[in-house]
Amino acid sequence: MKLPARLITKLRRRFSAPLNALPAGVPSAYRLSTIVDADEIVVIEKGQVAERGNYLSVLAANSHYAAQWRVQTGAARAHDRETLAD
């Protein structure tokens, strides 16, 4: 599913302010493919650390990061079909 450009712009604006408040040198990403080689990935939800680890560990946790990864890679539909088939 491709999001309309207007919605993408609106989402970027909404989330850029909190991300801009991060200390200098702390990268942030809304496109997860840009951070797969990071030493550590920290997932923040509602102001709290929800997950922390390298790419493989946060993906294996099958929680917030993994769900967003599936959405961004288009694997969400395939994963949902597999889950329904179980």
C-alpha positions as a printed Julia matrix, in Angstrom:
86×3 Matrix{Float64}:
  0.0     0.0    0.0
  1.48    3.32  -1.04
  0.62    6.3    1.14
 -0.37    9.61  -0.48
  2.41   12.19  -0.52
  0.31   14.62   1.56
 -0.05   12.06   4.32
  3.66   11.23   4.3
  4.49   14.94   4.63
  2.0    15.33   7.49
  3.43   12.3    9.32
  7.0    13.52   8.88
  6.1    16.9   10.38
  4.27   15.28  13.3
  7.17   13.04  14.22
 10.1    15.28  13.32
  9.78   17.62  16.32
 10.35   14.92  18.99
 13.1    13.36  16.9
 14.81   16.73  16.48
 14.94   16.98  20.29
 17.32   13.99  20.45
 20.9    14.77  21.49
 23.37   15.6   18.71
 24.88   12.52  17.13
 21.85   10.29  17.78
 20.43    9.28  14.42
 16.74    8.64  13.94
 14.98    6.9   11.11
 11.47    6.49   9.84
 12.71    4.24   7.03
 13.99    1.21   8.91
 16.14   -0.07   6.05
 18.52    2.83   6.73
 19.44    1.55  10.21
 19.86   -2.22   9.76
 23.63   -1.91  10.24
 23.39    0.2   13.39
 25.2    -1.11  16.47
 22.07   -0.53  18.52
 18.45    0.19  17.66
 16.24    1.75  20.32
 12.49    1.72  19.76
 10.65    4.44  21.66
  6.92    4.15  22.25
  4.95    6.72  24.21
  8.17    8.23  25.51
  9.51    4.94  26.87
 12.07    2.47  25.55
 10.0    -0.39  24.14
 12.82   -2.38  22.53
 16.59   -2.21  22.36
 19.19   -4.27  20.54
 20.79   -4.87  17.17
 18.76   -5.43  14.01
 18.44   -9.19  14.43
 17.44   -9.05  18.09
 14.74   -6.39  17.69
 13.39   -8.17  14.62
 13.39  -11.51  16.45
 11.45   -9.98  19.35
  8.52   -9.81  16.9
  7.1    -6.69  18.5
  6.99   -3.01  17.47
 10.07   -2.95  15.24
  9.2    -6.23  13.53
  5.64   -5.09  12.84
  6.84   -1.82  11.3
  9.51   -3.69   9.33
  6.82   -5.93   7.82
  4.74   -2.88   6.87
  7.68   -1.09   5.27
  8.93   -4.12   3.36
  5.49   -5.27   2.22
  5.87   -8.48   4.19
  2.9    -7.61   6.4
  0.39   -9.27   4.11
  2.45  -12.45   3.82
  2.98  -12.56   7.6
 -0.73  -12.02   8.22
 -1.61  -14.87   5.84
  0.83  -17.17   7.63
 -0.57  -16.2   11.03
 -4.15  -16.83   9.9
 -3.17  -20.19   8.44
 -1.74  -21.4   11.8
